[in-house]
């Protein structure tokens, strides 16, 4: 059962921030993750602050520089179907469209998708794991077939979002508003590795709100895509995935971003793979070498070594798709 809490629906961002400043308050967007966490007693709440009445947090709009502003309450279904996102920011449309199930995409928001809590069964279960304030990551020596092969330290959870890696590949930034003012954070710096702080996933403070995501105009000759590998065609989180953006001049790659999903506590940039791509044509050989280097530094656990080849396969398939589009 859900715990007992009060429910408020502010009419402005200022009012929402005042409500969030009270002890035990938690922000509510689509609620697809929040309510599950409350029901499973992952954490508690004394007050739920609904953001859904804040019209300025909804929708997608063009920016003068050719980029996009995406309100944090924009649903995943809206993103997946938006004509500008489909045409110019294809990886994001694919990531949003691959998340969860149709029902959840119609309810879940892009802001919530970025800020969702870990799906690790030890974190969600009745275990005093490190991320919940304990001193042990039970997955390290336990059932870890779905856990991290990269970036794990005190905690080997994997970040569950499909929009996060695509937005990172597209060089997005996040606008955060709180009682201390507003700040814009590049998505590369938005997520927190366990080695820095294993009790949190993002830099957002409890009394702050993600208000929007800013996408810059794609560079000339850009193309992007997302490949998600999972056990079922819907509902499941990524076992491994790859978001890729390349910008070509003629046939030569000038810029590249490769970001893996499902393999690390944060969306995982693969700089060695990016370096392999820049300055080259997207040949089969370059694709194979870049995919091989996407998992440089991987340290599999007892039951998830398969993720190394799976991540390389996702990168190879994503790059091969872009080769065909070139």
N, C-alpha and C positions, 0 to 999 in steps of 0.2 A: 504493500500500500504506500501511497504517497504520504510524506509527513505533512503536518498541519502548517500552513503558511498564509500570510496575507498577500493579496494580489492588488497591484496598483497599475494604472495605465496612464502614464504621464502624457501631457499634450505638447511638451517641448523638450529639447535636449537638456536645457538647463534644469528643468524639473526632474528629468530622469536621473541626472547626475546627483541631484540632492537626495533623491530616494536611494540611489546606490551607495551613498555615503553612510547610510545607517547600517548597524551591525547585522550580519546575516542576510544581506540583500544580494540577489543574483539577477543578472539581466536575462530576459526571455525574448528570443527572436522567433525562429520557427518552432523551437521547443523539442525537436526530434531527438536531440541528445540530452538536453537538460532534464526533461521529464524522466527519461530512462535512468539517468544517474540518480535522481531523487528516489525513484521507485526502488532501485537496487541498493539504496543507502550508501552509494559511493561517497556522497557528501550530503549535507543538509542545507536547508534554507529557511529563514524566518520570514523572508519577504521575496516575492517574485515581482520584478519590475518589467512589465511588458513594454517593448519598444515599437510595437506594431502600429501605434497611432501616430508615429513620427513620419509624416509623408516625405520629408526631405531625405530619408534613408532608403527610399524605394526608387527603383528604376535605373535605366541606362541612358546616358546623354553624351553627345559628342563634345570634345574639347577643341579649342581653336587650333591647337598644334597637331590635330589629327588623331589624338588619343581618345580614350574613353574614361568617363567617370561612372563607376558602378556603385550604386547605393548598397550598403551592407545588408539591407533587408530584401534585396532582389533575389528571387528564388532561383534555384538551380535550373528548373524547367524554363524559366524566362531566359536565362543565359544561353541554354542549349539551343533555343529556337530563335534567338535574336539575329536578324539578318546581317548586321554589321559584325557581330561576334563571329558568326559562321564564316563570313567572307574574309575578314582581315585578322581575326584572332582565333583561328581554327582550333588550335590546341585547347583553348579554354572551352569552346563549345563542346568539343569531344570529352573533355574532363568532366564538365557539368553533366553532360548526357550519360556518362558512364557511372555516375555516382548512384549508389543505393538502388532504389526501385522507383517506378513512375509516381507512386503515391508520395514517397519521401521527397522526391525532387520537386513536387508541387508545393510542399510545405517547407522544406529546408531552405535556408538562406545561404548566400555565399559567405557572409560574415561568420555565421555559425559553423559553416563547413571548415573555414580556416581555424576556428577556435575550439573545435570539438575536442573532447577529452579522449585519452587512450582507450583502445578497445581490448587491451590485454586482459585475458580472463582472470589473471591474478589481481590486477587492479580493480576490475569490475566485481570480483568475488570477495569472499570474506577472508582476505589475507592482509596482514599489516605490512604491505610491500613498501619499498623505499619511496615510491612516488606519493604514497599516502602518509608519509611521515615516519615509516619504519627504517630499518637499516639493511634490508635484504631485498634483492631482486630474485624472486622465486623462479622466474623463467630461465635464469642462467643455468640452473641445474635441474629444472623441471621440464614441463612440456613446452617446447620452444620452437615448434615447427613453423609458426607464423611470425616469429620475432626477427629482430634486426641482425643483419650481417655487416652493417656499417654504422659507425658513430655511437655504438653502445658503450656504456661505461657502467655507471651505477644502475642504470635502467636500460633494458633492451626492448622497450616497446617500439612499435613502428607508427609513424604518423599516418592516420587513416584517410586523409583528404585526397580527393582526385583533382580538385580545383587548385590546391596549393602548388603542386609541382608545375602545373601549366602556367599559372600566374607568375611563378618564379622564372620560368623559361622565357616569359614575355616581359621580364624586367619590371614587374608591377611594384607599386608602393601602397602602403596602407595608411589611411588617415585615422588617428586616434584622438579622441577628445576626453578630457577629464577636468577635475577641479583645478589642476595646475596649468591648464591651457591645452592647446592643440599641438600635435606633432605629426610629422609624416615620416614613416619608417619604411625603407626599402624591404621588400619581402625577404631578401637574403639575410636581413638582420632581425626579422620579426619573430622567428622561431628560436627556441632556447634548447641547446644540447644538454643532456644530463650531466656532462662534465662541468657545465657552468652552474646549473641549478636543476636538480632532478625532481623538484617539487612542482615545476610549472612547465608549460609547453610554449608559451608566447611571452612577449614583453608587456602585454596588456595587464594593467593593474586592476584589482577588483573594483575600483571606483571609476574605471574608464570604460569608454564605449568605442568600438570600431564603427566609424560612420560611413566610410567609403573606401573603395579600391580605385587607384589611378593607374591606367595603362598608358604608357607613352605610345606615340605613333610608331608602328613597326618600321624598321630600317628599310631602305630601298632593296628590292629583291628578296624580301623576307617570305618565308613559308614556315608553318608550324603544324605539329600534330601531337597526338597523345595515344600511346598504346598501353592498354591495361590488360594484364593477365590475371585471371581469377578462376576459381573452381566452377562457378556457375555464371550464366550470362546476365544475371541481375542479382541485386541485393548484396552480393559479396563484396568485401573490401579487396584491394589489390594484393595478390601474393607478390607481384613485382609489376612495375610499370615504368614507362619512360616518356617524358615530355621533351620534345625537341623543337628548337627554333634555329633555322639557318638563314642567313642573308647572303645571296650570291650576286656577284658582278660578272655577267656572262655565265660561265659555268663554274667559276672559282668561288669558293666559300670565303666570305669576308668576316663574318661573325657567326658564332655558334654558341648555343646553350643546350646542355643536356642535363636534365634533372630526373632522378629516379624516384619512384614512389614504392611504398610497401617494403622497403629494405632498411630503413633507418628511423631514428626517433624524430627526424625532421625531413622535409623534402631534400633530397641529397644531390647537390651539384657535383658533376663529374668533370672537373677541369682537365684531367688527362685526356678524356674523350674529346672535349672541346678543342684542345690543342691539336689533336690528331686531325681534326676536320678543317681547321682554318688554313687557308692557303692551298687547298687541294680541291679537285673536282670530286663529286660524290660517286666514286666508283665502287664496285663491289669490294675491292681490296681495302679501300679507305673505310668503308662501312664496317667491315669485319674487324679492322684494327681498332677503330673507335669503340665498337661494342665491347671488345676485349678489355679495353682500358677503362670502361665505365665502372668497373667494380674493383679498381685498384685499391688495395688496403682492406678488402673484405676479410672478416674473421668469422666464419660461420660457427654457429653453436652445434650442439650434438645432433639436432634433428632438422636443420634447415640449410644444409649445404647446397641443396637443389636450387636455392634462390640465386646463387651466383650465376649459374647458366641461364636461369629464367630471366634475370635482369639483363644479361647480355643479349638474350633473344628478344626481349622487349625493345631494347635500344636498336638492335639490328632491324627489326620490323618497322619501327618508326622511321628510321633513316632510309630504309628501302622505299617506304611510301613517299617520302619527300624526293627521293631520286626520280621516281616515276612522275612526280609533279613538276620536275625541273625542265 
